Amino acid sequence: MEIQEKIMVADTLAGINGELIRYAEMIPQTEDKELKACLKQFRNACEQSQEELYWIAREKSYYVPASKATEEEVAHVKSLFTSSAL
């Protein structure tokens, strides 16, 4: 039972993440302000659902996040975005 639940949670999270990608693509492409506002509301609700499901997955140990980046790793990534190489 737990394996099936874990798979269902993972599948649902993947689906929600896919929806969020679609909203990110659609919102800047529409000129209609009413439609844009509606899409943003849908996206916000979708983000909230994703976060709630994420915390459920964490509580049940279905998802274990990667360890936090070190100060050096953070500084390195910041330097990549602030250097003139980009």
FENLINZI-V950888 format. One record per helix or strand. SS is the DSSP state (alpha for helix, beta for strand). FROM is the first residue (numbers start at 1). TO is the last residue. Records with the same first field share a line. If there is no record, write none. Layout:
SS=FROM-TO ; FROM-TO
This chain:
alpha=2-27 ; 33-59 ; 71-82
